[in-house]
Amino acid sequence: MSPDKFIIEKAKEAVSALYGSGLPDASFQVQVTRKEFEGDYTLVVFPLLKVSHLSPEATAQAIGGWLQANTQEISGYNTVKGFLNLSFSDSYWSSLFASIASDPDFGQLPSTGKTIMVEFSSPNTNKPLHLGHIRNNLLGWSVSRLLEANGHKVMKVNLVNDRGIHICKSMLAWLKTGNGETPESSGKKGDHLVGDYYVKFNEIYKKEVEDLVAGGMSEEEAGKNAPSLKEAQNMLLKWENGDPEVVALWKKMNSWVYAGFDKTYSDLGISFDRTYYESQTYLLGKALVQKGLDMGIFEREADGSVWCDLTADGLDRKLLLRGDGTSVYITQDLGTAEQRFSEYSLDEHIYVVGNEQNYHFQVLKLILKKLGFAWSDNIYHLSYGMVELPEGKMKSREGTVVDADDLIEKMYNTAKETSLELGKLDDMSEEEQDSLFRMLSLGALKYFIIKVDPKKTMLFDPKESIDFNGNTGPFIQYTHARIKSILRKAAEKGIVPDLPAAGISLTQKETRLIKLLDMYPGKVAEGGQAHSPAIIANYAYDLAKEFNQYYHDTPVLKEADQELLKFRLMLLSTIAGVLVKAMDILGIRLPERM
């Protein structure tokens, strides 16, 4: 039983014995004792005054005295106004640690029977994945893993935006200037090659606009009448009408991009249970538009367009079908949401999408509710802030984005350089070193991004993220490797970790470590509830930091008392195990040595 639940149970007994009255669990508030006070956990007694009819101090003293006299696990107490600070005995901490260390599923919460779908990544096939996509992918993956740790069945899905005017722009530029170039002939990844032509299109387009403006046309008019834009729009119409040549080119260039995406996903350790394609879903939702018209919640204008008036709800009018009958993004989202909830009986659908789409999802949920779908309340927009670099924002049209592959390579080189500077890898083969550098670089990248609350805009600094000190992935990875080194040295001497016997004396730092270990399942639950893997990331850092402070003061292998030595080795082994569990949720591997 966790300390807070234990205190609640015993405090209920105390209140019943002292005041002849029972109170519900909700009346007993327990929190970790603040560092400036003596004690392990604190019982807030203010809610208990209604039965004690005494002052807060007198109530705390009475309950503390009863607990110490009647509960062997409580070794002492002190009161600060209406706060009862309780200290646990070494035997209690030893028993709690034994239950943690002997539980192979520690931190994995029981199955809930719920099915949750998490949609993330959602790239466009006109450019490679960039730094913004990296945050999206890492959040989507780690939230999925976190929800699995919370006992849910999770489906990880990707909706690839593989159609539209932006795709046609890349296709048109390739036709005009590509001379049959392919990933094989150029030596480029397919997504990079297609992205180059997207940039090329915009160069052509800007030049045409400048020429038209120079000829006397207004800039707005020129923007609409540039020949290349008209050609791209015409190509989109041909695609929608199934023109064989356009469709064949579209399939060929998209296949290049998919191969490129797959490589990047593999490098990041990301995978999906199902991938949807906008080309197969963009017509979904039209039936819902008709349903809304029949229900009288949508309106058809004179030009044939269909709208939903949300002004009474504090929003605006939302277009659902254009006058020519074509759908817009929200029409598709309405249709895919209905399809997924129907197909999988989802308990929750999470969309991992940047905060610039907050309004879109507010509208989506409201329209679904108006259409009569009770499950609309189970749609959750995991809104996250943008990622910025020290140099500023990125612009994909101008080719100034930091693409994911370049960043992964830069992180690898930085990890290699930093590791070699430490000079501790001489006994490792080149293959082992390469594996370590990749582990460290991805650990640095993932941790630095995930440790920030998803809702916050963040500044990503590759050099800072790879630091082996401070709140970084490599610091936690190094901590794990250090623990494993200690355990190997002990094993070489024939010393095996073991659970503590009764009567073992614990240091303050050891009880602090056990207390931190015990918090892990609660952090998993808290993170799952908040859809925030940052809670797990920062917990792992706190645990690693606490271990390093302990190890600095306690040279474990020099302990002469063999029983105490075996306990401390078991403590270290358990810390390493929990770090592995926590970082696995984030998609980060921990090295055995470095």
KOLLOKE-483523 format. One record per residue (C-alpha): residue number from 1; residue in one letter; x, y, z. Coordinates in Angstrom, 3 decimals, always signed. Example, Ala and Ser with C-alpha at 12.3 -4.5 7.8 and 13.67 -1.06 7.14 Angstrom:
2
seq  type  X  Y  Z
1  A  +12.300  -4.500  +7.800
2  S  +13.670  -1.060  +7.140
***
This chain:
594
seq  type  X  Y  Z
1  M  +0.000  +0.000  +0.000
2  S  +1.355  +3.444  -0.924
3  P  +2.230  +5.818  +1.944
4  D  -0.606  +8.258  +1.263
5  K  -3.231  +5.489  +1.224
6  F  -1.682  +3.940  +4.332
7  I  -1.900  +7.275  +6.180
8  I  -5.521  +7.761  +5.121
9  E  -6.480  +4.316  +6.438
10  K  -4.713  +4.840  +9.765
11  A  -5.937  +8.437  +10.151
12  K  -9.529  +7.221  +9.695
13  E  -8.931  +4.761  +12.534
14  A  -7.476  +7.569  +14.670
15  V  -10.440  +9.897  +14.054
16  S  -12.890  +7.102  +14.835
17  A  -11.044  +6.189  +18.049
18  L  -10.502  +9.776  +19.225
19  Y  -13.781  +11.390  +18.221
20  G  -16.175  +8.501  +17.691
21  S  -16.909  +9.632  +14.193
22  G  -16.211  +8.329  +10.690
23  L  -15.267  +10.484  +7.743
24  P  -14.987  +9.668  +4.031
25  D  -11.585  +9.326  +2.340
26  A  -12.076  +12.710  +0.669
27  S  -11.747  +14.427  +4.064
28  F  -8.170  +13.169  +4.454
29  Q  -5.635  +15.149  +2.449
30  V  -2.092  +13.772  +2.323
31  Q  +0.921  +15.342  +0.633
32  V  +4.687  +14.920  +0.626
33  T  +6.240  +16.898  +3.494
34  R  +7.936  +20.086  +2.320
35  K  +11.724  +19.904  +2.416
36  E  +12.095  +22.594  +5.066
37  F  +10.156  +20.505  +7.597
38  E  +10.980  +17.202  +9.260
39  G  +8.830  +14.298  +8.121
40  D  +7.935  +12.137  +5.127
41  Y  +4.245  +12.813  +4.529
42  T  +1.873  +15.464  +5.829
43  L  -1.753  +15.082  +6.852
44  V  -3.797  +18.282  +6.461
45  V  -6.081  +18.364  +9.508
46  F  -8.324  +21.350  +8.709
47  P  -11.074  +19.162  +7.163
48  L  -11.100  +17.091  +10.397
49  L  -11.936  +19.978  +12.720
50  K  -15.663  +19.447  +12.145
51  V  -15.462  +16.243  +14.219
52  S  -12.628  +17.113  +16.635
53  H  -14.103  +20.506  +17.631
54  L  -10.569  +21.506  +18.641
55  S  -7.987  +23.922  +17.283
56  P  -5.910  +22.793  +14.275
57  E  -2.802  +22.412  +16.477
58  A  -4.612  +20.378  +19.151
59  T  -6.232  +18.157  +16.538
60  A  -2.894  +17.498  +14.818
61  Q  -1.217  +16.703  +18.151
62  A  -3.964  +14.297  +19.180
63  I  -3.989  +12.394  +15.876
64  G  -0.171  +12.317  +15.725
65  G  +0.056  +10.936  +19.257
66  W  -2.533  +8.243  +18.538
67  L  -0.788  +7.205  +15.311
68  Q  +2.630  +6.922  +16.949
69  A  +1.210  +4.924  +19.856
70  N  -0.897  +2.578  +17.740
71  T  +0.958  +2.272  +14.436
72  Q  +4.413  +0.707  +14.464
73  E  +5.145  +2.053  +10.976
74  I  +4.971  +5.652  +12.263
75  S  +8.236  +6.497  +14.013
76  G  +7.567  +10.131  +14.851
77  Y  +5.542  +13.262  +14.158
78  N  +5.537  +17.034  +14.507
79  T  +2.886  +19.661  +13.956
80  V  +2.991  +23.005  +12.180
81  K  -0.343  +24.750  +12.731
82  G  -2.915  +22.555  +10.943
83  F  -0.356  +20.270  +9.319
84  L  +0.664  +16.938  +10.849
85  N  +4.092  +15.861  +9.555
86  L  +4.595  +12.110  +9.912
87  S  +7.833  +10.126  +9.753
88  F  +7.843  +6.450  +8.771
89  S  +10.038  +3.798  +10.346
90  D  +12.885  +2.098  +8.485
91  S  +10.926  -1.162  +8.593
92  Y  +8.058  +0.493  +6.719
93  W  +10.365  +1.821  +3.988
94  S  +12.122  -1.547  +3.738
95  S  +8.799  -3.337  +3.343
96  L  +7.586  -0.812  +0.747
97  F  +10.832  -1.134  -1.200
98  A  +10.576  -4.921  -1.165
99  S  +7.122  -4.726  -2.751
100  I  +8.426  -2.343  -5.464
101  A  +11.562  -4.337  -6.231
102  S  +9.725  -7.660  -6.463
103  D  +6.987  -6.386  -8.819
104  P  +8.022  -6.908  -12.481
105  D  +5.001  -4.850  -13.623
106  F  +5.675  -1.937  -11.271
107  G  +4.330  +1.245  -12.883
108  Q  +2.080  -0.559  -15.355
109  L  -1.489  +0.290  -14.351
110  P  -4.310  -2.301  -14.610
111  S  -6.222  -2.676  -17.870
112  T  -9.132  -0.261  -18.233
113  G  -10.707  -1.977  -21.236
114  K  -10.748  +1.379  -23.037
115  T  -9.631  +1.890  -26.647
116  I  -7.981  +5.189  -27.535
117  M  -6.882  +6.319  -30.975
118  V  -3.993  +8.777  -31.260
119  E  -3.539  +10.514  -34.608
120  F  -0.176  +12.187  -35.116
121  S  +2.435  +13.117  -37.706
122  S  +0.002  +13.966  -40.561
123  P  +2.663  +15.151  -43.029
124  N  +2.178  +16.644  -46.491
125  T  +3.748  +14.749  -49.391
126  N  +5.272  +17.902  -50.900
127  K  +8.182  +18.174  -48.464
128  P  +10.268  +16.207  -45.954
129  L  +9.526  +16.077  -42.242
130  H  +10.969  +19.036  -40.343
131  L  +11.622  +20.064  -36.738
132  G  +7.943  +20.858  -36.135
133  H  +7.021  +17.357  -37.291
134  I  +9.600  +15.950  -34.895
135  R  +7.811  +17.473  -31.910
136  N  +4.497  +16.202  -33.254
137  N  +5.836  +12.665  -33.780
138  L  +7.625  +12.471  -30.449
139  L  +4.571  +13.760  -28.584
140  G  +2.239  +11.387  -30.424
141  W  +4.470  +8.397  -29.785
142  S  +5.164  +9.123  -26.108
143  V  +1.528  +9.979  -25.332
144  S  +0.528  +6.678  -26.928
145  R  +3.056  +4.766  -24.808
146  L  +1.960  +6.681  -21.706
147  L  -1.681  +5.779  -22.299
148  E  -0.666  +2.129  -22.745
149  A  +1.086  +2.307  -19.359
150  N  -2.229  +3.598  -17.996
151  G  -3.885  +0.341  -19.035
152  H  -5.570  +1.516  -22.247
153  K  -5.516  -0.183  -25.637
154  V  -4.002  +2.401  -27.974
155  M  -4.111  +2.706  -31.762
156  K  -1.433  +4.928  -33.305
157  V  -2.586  +6.309  -36.652
158  N  -1.245  +8.664  -39.298
159  L  -3.302  +10.676  -41.804
160  V  -1.042  +11.540  -44.747
161  N  -2.046  +14.665  -46.651
162  D  -1.277  +13.277  -50.093
163  R  -3.532  +15.411  -52.310
164  G  -4.280  +19.068  -52.964
165  I  -2.808  +22.110  -54.644
166  H  +0.482  +21.952  -52.721
167  I  +1.135  +18.433  -54.048
168  C  +0.376  +19.598  -57.591
169  K  +2.881  +22.442  -57.230
170  S  +5.730  +19.974  -56.638
171  M  +4.510  +17.788  -59.505
172  L  +4.302  +20.725  -61.925
173  A  +7.778  +22.030  -61.032
174  W  +9.214  +18.546  -61.588
175  L  +7.537  +18.331  -65.000
176  K  +8.854  +21.755  -65.969
177  T  +12.412  +21.534  -64.642
178  G  +13.125  +17.994  -63.448
179  N  +14.422  +16.391  -66.641
180  G  +13.295  +13.007  -65.327
181  E  +15.286  +13.293  -62.073
182  T  +14.628  +10.498  -59.544
183  P  +15.861  +9.673  -56.025
184  E  +18.156  +7.067  -57.590
185  S  +19.626  +9.411  -60.221
186  S  +20.083  +12.286  -57.755
187  G  +21.162  +10.294  -54.703
188  K  +18.575  +12.193  -52.640
189  K  +15.912  +10.821  -50.322
190  G  +12.578  +10.964  -52.138
191  D  +10.931  +13.372  -49.716
192  H  +13.871  +15.763  -50.034
193  L  +13.769  +15.578  -53.818
194  V  +10.049  +16.389  -53.966
195  G  +10.517  +19.129  -51.366
196  D  +13.166  +20.741  -53.585
197  Y  +10.616  +20.985  -56.386
198  Y  +8.060  +22.561  -54.023
199  V  +10.638  +25.282  -53.326
200  K  +11.388  +25.465  -57.057
201  F  +7.710  +26.043  -57.850
202  N  +7.566  +28.992  -55.478
203  E  +10.670  +30.488  -57.082
204  I  +8.972  +30.243  -60.495
205  Y  +5.722  +31.614  -59.068
206  K  +7.394  +34.613  -57.375
207  K  +9.192  +35.527  -60.608
208  E  +5.917  +35.385  -62.569
209  V  +4.184  +37.598  -59.992
210  E  +7.038  +40.120  -60.164
211  D  +6.796  +40.197  -63.992
212  L  +3.033  +40.720  -63.916
213  V  +3.348  +43.515  -61.353
214  A  +6.057  +45.126  -63.491
215  G  +3.573  +44.990  -66.410
216  G  +1.033  +47.053  -64.463
217  M  -1.036  +44.423  -62.644
218  S  -1.761  +44.796  -58.913
219  E  +0.081  +42.407  -56.606
220  E  -3.154  +40.749  -55.487
221  E  -4.274  +40.259  -59.097
222  A  -0.842  +39.005  -60.110
223  G  -0.875  +36.459  -57.300
224  K  -4.113  +34.981  -58.618
225  N  -3.188  +35.081  -62.300
226  A  +0.385  +33.755  -62.334
227  P  +0.525  +31.110  -65.096
228  S  +2.171  +28.446  -62.912
229  L  -0.579  +28.743  -60.268
230  K  -3.274  +28.347  -62.917
231  E  -1.461  +25.298  -64.284
232  A  -1.283  +23.764  -60.793
233  Q  -4.997  +24.415  -60.242
234  N  -5.760  +22.796  -63.590
235  M  -3.601  +19.805  -62.642
236  L  -5.608  +19.388  -59.421
237  L  -8.851  +19.327  -61.411
238  K  -7.355  +16.685  -63.715
239  W  -6.359  +14.611  -60.683
240  E  -9.853  +14.846  -59.215
241  N  -11.262  +13.726  -62.575
242  G  -8.901  +10.733  -62.677
243  D  -6.666  +11.865  -65.565
244  P  -4.377  +8.812  -66.136
245  E  -1.154  +10.783  -66.746
246  V  -1.611  +13.082  -63.754
247  V  -2.594  +10.184  -61.459
248  A  +0.431  +8.147  -62.606
249  L  +2.807  +11.052  -61.894
250  W  +1.103  +11.634  -58.523
251  K  +1.553  +7.980  -57.557
252  K  +5.203  +7.953  -58.651
253  M  +6.229  +11.100  -56.762
254  N  +4.238  +10.137  -53.665
255  S  +5.972  +6.737  -53.610
256  W  +9.308  +8.579  -53.452
257  V  +8.055  +10.604  -50.495
258  Y  +6.635  +7.588  -48.617
259  A  +9.990  +5.819  -48.848
260  G  +11.667  +8.932  -47.461
261  F  +9.146  +9.260  -44.638
262  D  +9.578  +5.600  -43.696
263  K  +13.327  +6.081  -43.318
264  T  +12.854  +9.113  -41.062
265  Y  +10.201  +7.346  -38.965
266  S  +12.527  +4.372  -38.595
267  D  +15.411  +6.616  -37.504
268  L  +13.135  +8.205  -34.876
269  G  +11.815  +4.830  -33.683
270  I  +8.269  +5.748  -34.727
271  S  +5.660  +3.374  -36.184
272  F  +1.910  +3.356  -36.747
273  D  -0.818  +0.765  -36.395
274  R  -2.648  +2.203  -39.384
275  T  -2.020  +4.881  -41.998
276  Y  -4.868  +6.779  -43.633
277  Y  -4.478  +8.803  -46.834
278  E  -6.362  +11.991  -47.547
279  S  -6.828  +10.868  -51.162
280  Q  -9.020  +8.072  -49.756
281  T  -10.834  +10.125  -47.103
282  Y  -11.348  +13.601  -48.570
283  L  -14.821  +12.725  -49.867
284  L  -15.931  +11.435  -46.445
285  G  -18.282  +13.759  -44.629
286  K  -20.465  +14.745  -47.560
287  A  -23.216  +12.466  -46.286
288  L  -22.999  +14.250  -42.926
289  V  -23.469  +17.570  -44.691
290  Q  -26.718  +16.253  -46.142
291  K  -27.707  +14.958  -42.699
292  G  -27.092  +18.415  -41.249
293  L  -29.203  +20.011  -43.976
294  D  -32.019  +17.538  -43.269
295  M  -31.791  +18.321  -39.537
296  G  -31.914  +22.047  -40.250
297  I  -28.590  +22.804  -38.555
298  F  -26.780  +23.580  -41.846
299  E  -27.811  +26.165  -44.448
300  R  -27.408  +26.150  -48.229
301  E  -26.633  +29.521  -49.810
302  A  -27.819  +30.722  -53.228
303  D  -24.445  +29.799  -54.767
304  G  -24.865  +26.197  -53.602
305  S  -22.359  +26.407  -50.723
306  V  -23.296  +24.878  -47.355
307  W  -22.587  +26.558  -44.008
308  C  -23.070  +25.938  -40.296
309  D  -23.930  +29.065  -38.325
310  L  -22.149  +28.914  -34.953
311  T  -22.539  +32.592  -34.025
312  A  -25.045  +31.750  -31.272
313  D  -22.282  +29.600  -29.731
314  G  -19.781  +32.471  -29.768
315  L  -18.036  +31.275  -32.930
316  D  -18.523  +32.220  -36.598
317  R  -20.154  +30.704  -39.687
318  K  -18.265  +27.672  -40.961
319  L  -18.102  +26.621  -44.606
320  L  -18.704  +22.882  -45.124
321  L  -19.171  +22.581  -48.907
322  R  -18.076  +25.041  -51.580
323  G  -20.493  +26.221  -54.245
324  D  -19.013  +23.743  -56.732
325  G  -19.751  +20.869  -54.344
326  T  -16.144  +20.264  -53.237
327  S  -15.438  +19.679  -49.569
328  V  -13.103  +21.510  -47.189
329  Y  -10.828  +20.128  -44.479
330  I  -13.441  +20.120  -41.736
331  T  -15.842  +18.142  -43.948
332  Q  -13.228  +15.403  -44.185
333  D  -12.545  +15.538  -40.431
334  L  -16.249  +15.119  -39.698
335  G  -16.345  +12.059  -41.919
336  T  -13.156  +10.419  -40.630
337  A  -14.238  +10.952  -37.010
338  E  -17.581  +9.225  -37.676
339  Q  -15.819  +6.405  -39.544
340  R  -13.275  +5.766  -36.784
341  F  -15.684  +5.857  -33.836
342  S  -18.002  +3.537  -35.735
343  E  -15.266  +1.127  -36.839
344  Y  -13.358  +0.845  -33.548
345  S  -15.903  +1.815  -30.845
346  L  -13.384  +4.316  -29.507
347  D  -13.526  +5.616  -25.960
348  E  -11.336  +8.588  -26.903
349  H  -9.784  +10.054  -30.054
350  I  -6.719  +12.261  -29.576
351  Y  -5.517  +14.555  -32.341
352  V  -1.909  +15.685  -31.895
353  V  -1.969  +18.988  -33.793
354  G  -0.289  +22.366  -33.251
355  N  -2.036  +25.147  -31.366
356  E  -2.702  +27.117  -34.570
357  Q  -5.576  +24.636  -35.095
358  N  -7.262  +25.214  -31.711
359  Y  -10.250  +26.906  -33.319
360  H  -10.620  +24.165  -35.940
361  F  -11.035  +21.459  -33.293
362  Q  -13.372  +23.619  -31.231
363  V  -15.593  +23.894  -34.324
364  L  -15.224  +20.193  -35.171
365  K  -16.425  +19.036  -31.752
366  L  -19.326  +21.491  -31.717
367  I  -20.603  +20.495  -35.177
368  L  -20.376  +16.788  -34.300
369  K  -22.350  +17.455  -31.128
370  K  -25.011  +19.314  -33.133
371  L  -25.201  +16.326  -35.489
372  G  -26.144  +14.208  -32.469
373  F  -22.911  +12.282  -31.876
374  A  -22.552  +11.797  -28.108
375  W  -18.947  +10.665  -28.627
376  S  -18.002  +14.203  -29.692
377  D  -17.148  +14.823  -26.026
378  N  -14.513  +12.096  -26.325
379  I  -12.483  +13.986  -28.925
380  Y  -9.380  +15.581  -27.434
381  H  -7.109  +18.031  -29.222
382  L  -3.584  +17.639  -27.833
383  S  -2.578  +21.170  -28.712
384  Y  +1.135  +21.876  -28.639
385  G  +3.280  +24.957  -29.114
386  M  +5.639  +25.523  -31.981
387  V  +9.338  +24.685  -31.921
388  E  +11.675  +27.567  -32.592
389  L  +15.423  +27.708  -33.077
390  P  +17.915  +30.294  -31.835
391  E  +17.915  +31.627  -35.430
392  G  +14.122  +32.137  -35.423
393  K  +11.145  +30.606  -37.228
394  M  +11.220  +28.313  -40.273
395  K  +9.574  +28.761  -43.701
396  S  +9.063  +25.669  -45.852
397  R  +8.186  +27.562  -49.051
398  E  +11.517  +29.337  -48.936
399  G  +13.422  +26.175  -48.098
400  T  +14.591  +27.500  -44.725
401  V  +13.165  +24.712  -42.582
402  V  +15.356  +22.548  -40.395
403  D  +14.428  +19.178  -41.786
404  A  +14.266  +16.140  -39.554
405  D  +16.993  +14.128  -41.298
406  D  +19.528  +16.948  -41.129
407  L  +18.745  +17.484  -37.453
408  I  +19.096  +13.768  -36.652
409  E  +22.483  +13.743  -38.387
410  K  +23.575  +16.919  -36.583
411  M  +22.555  +15.399  -33.241
412  Y  +24.555  +12.252  -34.049
413  N  +27.675  +14.285  -34.852
414  T  +27.272  +16.369  -31.696
415  A  +26.837  +13.235  -29.564
416  K  +29.927  +11.691  -31.157
417  E  +32.033  +14.801  -30.613
418  T  +30.904  +15.232  -27.000
419  S  +31.413  +11.540  -26.143
420  L  +34.874  +11.353  -27.673
421  E  +35.904  +14.438  -25.686
422  L  +35.154  +12.518  -22.476
423  G  +37.668  +9.878  -23.581
424  K  +36.031  +6.803  -22.031
425  L  +35.278  +4.785  -25.169
426  D  +38.693  +3.297  -25.978
427  D  +37.592  -0.250  -25.130
428  M  +34.504  -0.066  -27.395
429  S  +34.487  -1.252  -31.017
430  E  +33.518  +1.165  -33.788
431  E  +30.181  -0.621  -34.112
432  E  +29.512  -0.278  -30.373
433  Q  +30.492  +3.373  -30.482
434  D  +28.190  +4.030  -33.448
435  S  +25.285  +2.383  -31.595
436  L  +26.040  +4.482  -28.508
437  F  +26.224  +7.750  -30.459
438  R  +22.855  +7.042  -32.063
439  M  +21.334  +6.173  -28.699
440  L  +22.673  +9.354  -27.107
441  S  +21.724  +11.629  -30.007
442  L  +18.127  +10.391  -30.126
443  G  +17.925  +10.443  -26.337
444  A  +19.070  +14.063  -26.342
445  L  +16.666  +15.087  -29.098
446  K  +13.630  +13.279  -27.716
447  Y  +14.126  +14.205  -24.094
448  F  +14.809  +17.896  -24.766
449  I  +11.562  +18.181  -26.721
450  I  +9.363  +15.953  -24.540
451  K  +10.425  +17.422  -21.183
452  V  +8.664  +20.696  -22.082
453  D  +4.937  +20.837  -21.370
454  P  +3.221  +20.232  -24.736
455  K  +1.217  +23.447  -24.550
456  K  +4.325  +25.629  -24.401
457  T  +6.256  +27.046  -27.357
458  M  +9.821  +25.846  -27.014
459  L  +13.281  +26.869  -28.143
460  F  +15.350  +23.912  -29.313
461  D  +19.117  +24.189  -28.877
462  P  +20.920  +21.038  -30.143
463  K  +24.143  +21.807  -28.232
464  E  +22.342  +22.318  -24.921
465  S  +20.287  +19.143  -25.374
466  I  +23.376  +16.898  -25.575
467  D  +24.935  +18.185  -22.326
468  F  +25.824  +15.337  -19.946
469  N  +24.916  +17.538  -16.976
470  G  +21.560  +19.063  -16.155
471  N  +18.049  +18.138  -17.204
472  T  +18.923  +16.249  -20.403
473  G  +18.496  +12.808  -21.917
474  P  +22.246  +12.044  -21.899
475  F  +22.413  +12.833  -18.164
476  I  +19.785  +10.155  -17.487
477  Q  +21.449  +7.769  -19.958
478  Y  +24.810  +8.297  -18.245
479  T  +23.182  +7.689  -14.842
480  H  +21.841  +4.342  -16.038
481  A  +25.236  +3.350  -17.468
482  R  +26.897  +4.291  -14.160
483  I  +24.489  +2.093  -12.187
484  K  +25.072  -0.805  -14.569
485  S  +28.831  -0.379  -14.163
486  I  +28.505  -0.630  -10.366
487  L  +26.342  -3.748  -10.665
488  R  +28.849  -5.381  -13.055
489  K  +31.733  -4.710  -10.678
490  A  +29.731  -6.244  -7.822
491  A  +28.877  -9.271  -9.956
492  E  +32.569  -9.774  -10.753
493  K  +33.118  -10.112  -7.001
494  G  +30.228  -12.548  -6.694
495  I  +27.975  -10.080  -4.863
496  V  +24.288  -10.359  -5.803
497  P  +21.657  -7.670  -5.024
498  D  +19.116  -8.756  -2.416
499  L  +16.114  -7.393  -0.556
500  P  +16.758  -5.944  +2.912
501  A  +16.239  -7.981  +6.051
502  A  +14.194  -6.652  +8.942
503  G  +16.029  -4.215  +11.160
504  I  +18.216  -2.696  +8.451
505  S  +19.040  +0.962  +9.074
506  L  +18.380  +3.357  +6.161
507  T  +19.951  +6.729  +5.489
508  Q  +17.789  +9.755  +4.821
509  K  +18.801  +9.674  +1.150
510  E  +17.816  +6.005  +0.873
511  T  +14.334  +6.689  +2.211
512  R  +14.159  +9.631  -0.196
513  L  +15.009  +7.299  -3.101
514  I  +12.417  +4.733  -2.023
515  K  +9.853  +7.525  -1.726
516  L  +10.698  +8.671  -5.271
517  L  +10.437  +5.128  -6.628
518  D  +7.033  +4.741  -5.006
519  M  +5.829  +7.891  -6.792
520  Y  +6.333  +6.369  -10.244
521  P  +2.874  +4.742  -10.721
522  G  +1.281  +7.996  -9.554
523  K  +3.321  +9.945  -12.114
524  V  +2.204  +7.522  -14.836
525  A  -1.429  +8.131  -13.849
526  E  -0.918  +11.896  -13.591
527  G  +0.814  +12.062  -16.968
528  G  -1.891  +9.981  -18.618
529  Q  -4.645  +12.144  -17.189
530  A  -2.918  +15.311  -18.426
531  H  -1.806  +13.775  -21.765
532  S  +1.652  +15.045  -20.821
533  P  +4.734  +12.833  -21.135
534  A  +6.692  +15.821  -19.778
535  I  +5.611  +14.629  -16.308
536  I  +7.388  +11.310  -16.877
537  A  +10.472  +12.997  -18.363
538  N  +10.945  +15.301  -15.393
539  Y  +10.253  +12.485  -12.930
540  A  +13.060  +10.462  -14.548
541  Y  +15.397  +13.431  -14.189
542  D  +14.486  +13.866  -10.502
543  L  +15.169  +10.187  -9.854
544  A  +18.498  +10.260  -11.731
545  K  +19.545  +13.438  -9.941
546  E  +18.642  +12.001  -6.540
547  F  +20.626  +8.837  -7.283
548  N  +23.720  +10.815  -8.283
549  Q  +23.583  +12.825  -5.061
550  Y  +23.225  +9.582  -3.111
551  Y  +26.113  +7.919  -4.938
552  H  +28.316  +10.965  -4.359
553  D  +27.821  +10.589  -0.586
554  T  +27.640  +6.780  -0.477
555  P  +30.441  +4.752  -2.127
556  V  +28.270  +1.647  -2.426
557  L  +30.959  -0.914  -3.296
558  K  +33.054  +0.071  -0.271
559  E  +30.315  -0.938  +2.199
560  A  +31.682  -3.620  +4.566
561  D  +28.305  -4.825  +5.864
562  Q  +27.372  -7.455  +3.257
563  E  +23.642  -7.347  +3.972
564  L  +23.591  -3.554  +3.646
565  L  +25.732  -3.783  +0.507
566  K  +23.305  -6.239  -1.134
567  F  +20.366  -3.991  -0.235
568  R  +22.067  -0.968  -1.756
569  L  +22.813  -2.907  -4.929
570  M  +19.140  -3.925  -5.082
571  L  +18.184  -0.274  -4.621
572  L  +20.441  +0.706  -7.523
573  S  +19.114  -2.122  -9.692
574  T  +15.527  -1.042  -9.010
575  I  +16.330  +2.597  -9.806
576  A  +17.858  +1.484  -13.117
577  G  +14.750  -0.584  -13.882
578  V  +12.376  +2.308  -13.231
579  L  +14.514  +4.648  -15.341
580  V  +14.277  +2.136  -18.198
581  K  +10.472  +1.950  -17.823
582  A  +10.074  +5.734  -17.694
583  M  +12.379  +6.460  -20.607
584  D  +10.842  +3.662  -22.670
585  I  +7.562  +5.588  -22.512
586  L  +9.437  +8.470  -24.146
587  G  +10.935  +6.179  -26.794
588  I  +14.440  +6.584  -25.327
589  R  +16.873  +3.681  -24.903
590  L  +19.406  +3.599  -22.067
591  P  +22.946  +2.272  -22.614
592  E  +24.476  -0.455  -20.475
593  R  +27.861  +1.271  -20.632
594  M  +29.389  +4.485  -21.898
***
